[in-house]
């Protein structure tokens, strides 16, 4: 991870609507499908804010990241179970020892996501699974994705196929972040027409707008608990062995 991007995560993780909304959504999925107590492993720990949340909910947490700085920061926050590890190599975990793996906006960064899913699946206990998020719509791939190191954006079909290749089934799959899709399309279209590159950072918003976006995300999450969404800037799902 770019040190500047890690610092941005650290600065924004507690209040910025995107981080708050994703954490609330994924926490709900983890606790619903794989309730604590249990062993939770996160692939791609970033600033470790999610691991702290999962630990507070009663999970025994561990995490892997290729960034030494991310791991060092996690240990400073009291997380002894984090370590430097390349997700593309076999995970240093016993077979059938993990309740749930979490990979949030990670798979799009991997040259071989199927191999990584296989490594995660190998450590899952019977009934265990993987909770993930990825960016949606390949046609939206832009300079923003390139700057962040994305190999791809996903369709539902791509997720299903990669899961099947890894020996996993899809328990639940949906779109989310529908309310920012129109402005995202407009901004990226405008940048392409003007030949501009989009900065790889989270757009700053005022406190009232931040509150409105968090409220919209919570309303959307309530909807997702009952009905699917027809569109959304990201995909979120649960995979099982």
N, C-alpha and C positions, 0 to 999 in steps of 0.2 A: 504494500500500500504506500502511495505517495505520502511522505510525512505531513505535507500541507493538508492533504485530504483527511488524514487521521486527526490532525488538530482541529479541523473543521467539525468532524464528528464529535469530538470531545466538547467543543464550544457549544454545539447546538443540540446535543442528544436529549437533554432534559426538557426542552421547551419547544423546539421547532416542530411544526405540525406533522411533517413527513415522518420523522423519527418516532414521535409519540403515537401517531396513527398506526404505523406498521408494528410497533411494539405491542400495542393494545390488541390488534388483530391477531398476531401470531401467538401471544400469550393465551388468548381465548381458545385458539385452536389446539395448542399444546395441552392445556388443562382439560379440555373437553375430550380429546381423543386419547391422551396418554397421561391421566391424572397422577399427581405426586402421591406418595413418594416414588422415586425412580431415578435412574441414572440418565442424565441429559448431556449430550455432547454437541457443541456447536462447531461447525466447520467454517472458518472465517470469522474470527471474533471481533475484528475492528477495535472499537474502544472498550469493549466488554460490558457495555451498559445492559445489554440483553441478558448476559449471563448473571449479572447481579440481580436482575428482576426474577429470573428463573430460580436462583438460589433462595431468594426471599419467599418464593412460593413452595419451597420444601424439596426441591430437586437437588440431587448430588451432581454438581456441575463440573464439566471439563471442557476444554476448548483447544482448537488447533488454529494456527495461522502461520503463513510463511514469513510474516513480518516480525522481526525480532523486537522492533519498537512496540508493536501492538502487544506482544506477549509481556514485555517488560512493564508496560503500563498496566496491564491486567494484574500482574503480581503486586504492583504498587497499590492496587485497589483491594488487595486481600484475596485474590483468586490464585491459589497455589496449584490448581489443576490445569493451568494453561501451559502450552508448550509450543515451540517452533516445530512445525511439521508441514511437509508438502502433501496436500490432499490427494495428489495424483499417485502417491505411493501407498502401499498397504498401511492402514491405520494401526497404531500400536495399542490395540485393544483386544481383549479376549473375545472369541466368538460368542455370540448370544449373551452379551454382557451389558447391553445398552437398551434402555427403554425407548428413547427418542433422540434422533439427530435433527439438528436445526441448521439449515443453510439459507441464509437470507441474502438475496441478491449476490449470490456466489457462482451459481452454475454458468451464468453468461460470461464469466471471466475465465472459464476453463477450456483449454483446447480439446480435452476429452472428457466431457461431463459424464458419459456412461461409465467410464472406468472409476470415476470418483463415487458415483452412485453405487457401484458394485462394492467398493471398499466400505462405504457406509452400511450397506445392507449386510455385509459379512459380520458386523458386530452387533446387529439387532437381535434382541431376544424374541422368542415367539410372541406375536401380537404387537411387536414394536413397529416403529415407523419413522418417516422423515417428514418434517414440515419445512416448506421452502417458499420463497418468493423469487420471481424473475421478471424482467421487463418484457412487455408484450409488443406484438406487431412488428415483424421484420421490416415492413415498409417505412417504419419510423426511424430506422437506424440512421444515425447522423454523426456529425463531428463530436457531439456530446458523448456518444457511446464510445467512439474511438479514443477520446481523451481519457475516459474512465477505464480503458482496457477491455472493453466488451468484444467478444467474438461474435455475438449474435443477440438478437431479440427473439422471443419465443412465440409460437402458436400453441394452442391446446394440443394439436396433433403431435408436434415435436415433443412435448412433455410426455404424452402417452407412449410414443415410440421409444424414447430414451429410457423411460421407466421399465418398459417391457424388455428391452435389451439388457437391462441390469437385473432382471428377475424380480421386478417390483410391480405391484398393482396400484392403481389410482383409487384411493378411497374417496377423496373429495377434491374437486378442482373448480376454481372459480376465478372470475376477474375481480379486480378491485381498483380503487382510485379512478372511478369513472368521471368525477366532477372536474378533474384537471386535464382530461383528455382533449377537449376542444381547444383550450389555450395552448397545450403542448403542440398540437397539430399546427395551429396558426403560427406559433413562434418558429417552429422548425421549417415550415414552408417559407416563411419570410426570410429566414437566414439563408436558405438555399437560393432563393431568388436574388438576394443581395450578395451572395458569395461570402457570407460571414461564417465564422466558426463560433459555436456556442461554448461559452466557458463551462468547465467541468466543476461547477459549484452549485450549491443550493441557492436559488433566488431569494434574496432577503425580502421579507414582508413586514408590514407594520404589526403592532400587537393586536389591533382589532381584526385585521385580516387573518393573522395567525390563529386567533380564536375561532373565527368563522370557518376556517379550513379544518381545524380539529373537530368542530361541531359537525361539519358535513361528513367527515370520515366516520364519526361515531354513529351518525344516522345510517350511513351506508353499511356499517358493520351490522347494525340491527337488521337491516334488509337482508344481508347475506346469510343470516341465521335462519331465514325462512325461504328465500327465493334466490335464484341465480341472477347475476347482472349480465345484461347483453353486451356491455363494453367496459373497458377499463384499461388504464395505462400499464397495469401490471397483472400478472397471474400469481395466484397463491394456491397452494394445494397440500394434500397429505398423501404420502405414498406408504405402502405397507408391503411386507414380504409375502 
